[in-house]
Amino acid sequence: MTEPHKSKTTVWIVFLLFCIVWFYALGARTLVPTDEGRYAEMAREMVATGDFITPRLNGIKYFEKPPLQNWMNALTFALFGLGEWQARLWTGLCGLFGVVLTAYAGARVFNARTGFLAGAVLASSFFWAALGHVNTLDMGLSGMMTLALCGLLIAQRKGAGPRERRRWMLACWAGMALAVLSKGLIGVVLPGAVLVIYSFVARDWAIWKRLHIGAGLLVFFLITVPWFVLVSIKNPEFLRFFFIHEHFQRFTSKVHSRAGPPWYFLPILIAGIVPWLGIFIQSLWQAAREPGSGFQPKKIALVWAVFIFFFFSVSGSKLPSYILPIFPALGLLIAAYLDQASSRAVAIASGVTAAIALIGLAFVHRMPGMTDEAFAVPLYEAYMPWVYRGTVLALLGALAAFWIAFKMHRKELAALVLAAAGFLCSQLLMIGHEPLGSYAAGVHHLPALEKEVTKDTPIYLVGRYEQALPFYLRRTMTLVEHADEMAFGLEQEPRLWIPKRDDFVRKWRADTEAGKKSIAIMRPNIYEEFKQQGVPMRVIGQDPRRVIVVSDNGAAGQ
């Protein structure tokens, strides 16, 4: 029988079905704090103000990251309006771009089957499939870094002609530039370090003669320099904060309170590479033993994955999504291993996935016990059926793939079935998370808020910042006491907030006596303090995370 990758009809049908699920899932959930609400709101403010140079969050200067994702989200909002799928479209496209480009690179650098398998492996790896549906900078960064990696691999492969090499090396340089505009200097520092390390490991010094450094630097600076110049002219404080605080201090210290042990990313990697965990180590080992002289694509992909993983493991700032850029390299390595391995390799991967699914099924019923909040117990109970469905699907798909590989000896078909099961499982788990996500975002309070608020009604955030509600209410809010991640911006524009709670209470009382309606969202403990002080307020929404009140001069502390 014809192998799937040899049938154009099969390839296009698989890709079409994949895209339908991929794009449908972009709009299936509420935007979840913190990243999703933050970057949706920043883009909304760009559209509302027309200022595409100075990034702002809640109307406050926000220089933690460059603007590429905000630009793309703003463009999407301008074209299609505000909404969940619009806010996730850029990351969704970057995730899809990574899959397609990884498949293309696998086909050009190795062979057609490796390319087909590389796309399937990356698309179904849980971490990539999940974060492709989260409005976070790391998928945008990963998509651009995938362009850098794949551009380098295609350009440097044996048999590449001069024009093709130049074209793909310029694409590589453009990928690094766009990665810098996505998340900062790591977009060029990490690929550069990988190239240096690879040169020593593989003893491939000739590669430096084929990088088109002159033309590449021209492309790189043409893409990156304009915004950095313009934002620095408008905001002289930008350069020191962005390059010193957000790069050097973030990496070398715990200034952002995101520390973790050296093994922090190990469980994330193990879970994130499912359903290919069973052949993960074998793939790395094969790449490490890649023979030959000259350019060694497996070795550079291995260095890419290992170095970036190590880099973030020793960093003083850690978040789960930081290691996302290594997954395209892992997809290529796993696919290259599968291409040369027997069907037994897919059987092993399927067996491990089935075992993980069985273990998961044994613990799903304990999910409501994961919270101490009685309010959240029904939310976990609502999530449970989705987890059951996803886990059962993964189990059945893994068993089917095991049978196809072990009994029918159809390695490629078995890998495709396993990939489909893994991908669909990830999407069910993400979509089913909606009850918990909407609770975190606070959107169940929107009807009460919209009933009270007008365009002139001030909204205060007392002792907390709501990452999603500003986007859903289409407006900024005034911070009280809690500067959160906007501390630097508020140092530049202190008039935009109320730093002391007592000052807020005096203003609230005065506005109430004058008949001016105001709304405040606060932590429950702060509400209790205000209640004891007799602050005039009427509760319109409450949950364990927040209390929402309206000024009411007829009922103090209600």
Phi, psi and omega in degrees: 000150182291134177290145185308320186290343180274350179257110179300324179298314179298315181300315183289324177295315179299315182295320180296313179298319178300315181295323179300311179294316183302311184282327176300318184292343181297329183250016187271357184223158171293150174291123188261136173296152005263317190301316187297313179294319182301307187283336172291318181292320179298319178291321178299319180293326175300314180294319184292323184265337185077008179263107182255009180259309182264107178294140177224146173235123183059033180079005185248139179306133186221102188252018184293328183222156175292175194260005190304312182294322177297321177299313182294319177294321178297319177298317179297316178297320180295326183275321190239000181088178182270139179172174183293310184292328177294320181293334182260359187298317182297313179294324177297317178294322179295319177296317178294319177301317178299319179296311182295316182292322177296318177297317180296316179297319178299321180290320183284321185278324183248273178198174187298320181294319178299320178298315179298315181291324179298317177297318180294319181295312182294317182298331184260350177297126192305317185294316180292314181296325180285310185285348171293351181239027178232130181283078181229153183295333189291333175284323174298315176301316183294321178298318180288323177290332173296321175299319179296313181295309184291325175299318178295314182298315182291319182293323187266357183295156177294134179097353178289131179281166182303314181293318179295319180298316180297315182299314182283331174291323175294325174296322177299313179296320177296321178299318178294321179297316179292329175295321176297318178288346177275315187212009174109198190295340179299339179297336177246328181295315182294309176300322179297316178295321178301316181297318179297312181297316179302318181302320179285316183294315184267354183055038181256087181274339184293339183299332182293339178279349186246019185270352183051054187298318182299303179295324181295316178296325177298313177299314182301311183286329176297327180278319189269322191296317187307312182293318181300323178291312184296316181292328179288324177295316182284335185222086184302336181283351186297311191301312182295314182297314187291313187274326181271303184291310188279350178243293184295308183291324179297319183284321189266351184224182178252033186300331181262008178055043179236037183284164177193163180292164180302332181268014184310316187275351184297308177297330178293318178295317181299313179289324186289336182270353174302136016264024185251016183300325184296340180237017183294307182296319180300323181293318179294320181296319178298318180295321180296332182263014181302123182274178171100172178245176181076203184291132183236094188297322180296321183292321180290325175294322178295314179299318178304309184293313185291315183294314181296321176299314180295318182304311182284336178292328180267356180291152176280354179237124184225132168223149186308322187284354184299328184272005182305323182298347181279345189290324174300321177296318178295322177300318178295318182292318179294318179296319179296324177292315180298323181301324183263343183277169176274176179297344178298328180297316178292324177299319179295312179300320180293319180296317178297318179297319178298319179296318178297319179296319178297317177297318178299316179299327181290340185249354184301321184295346180270000185302318180300338179279000181281353182235149174264355181269119178300328180299326186273346182303312178298332180291318175294323178296324178290331179284332186306314181301325179292321178294320176300312182299312181297318182291319177296318178299316178298320180295312181295319178296320179294320178294320178295317179296322178298316181294317180297319181285318188279322184264317184268344180058036178254085187302312186291319178296318178298318179297321179294318178296316179296319178297317180298317180296317180296317181295313181295324176299314181299321182289324176296318179295322180289313182296320182291346180286356186309315180303317180288321180294317180292327176295314179299322181283338180079018186287345177291350176269355185301316180302317180294319179294315182294333177291329185263329191274144169236176182294342180259359182280118177288142177239128181249144175246107189258111176074010179201163172235131177268117184280334186255324186300323177302322179293315183289331177272353177063041181198156175274166182226160182264122179284143176232121172072323188253104182280332179055220184284357181263016184301315182295315179299323180288336173294328180280326183227070185297341180294347187274002180213175176242103188288337184245135182297322181298322178295322177297315182299318178298318179293318180300314180296316182296316180295323179295315179296331179276001179081016180268123180283136175224159178234143177224139175244125188217166175291148181303323181293326177291321177301317179298322178295315179297323180298317179294330181277355180074028178293129182292116182198150179234126183284129176242354179193143182203139170208177184298343182263336189205154169234134182245125184231157175241141176297136183210107183282004178260351183212101181280129174063034180276000000 
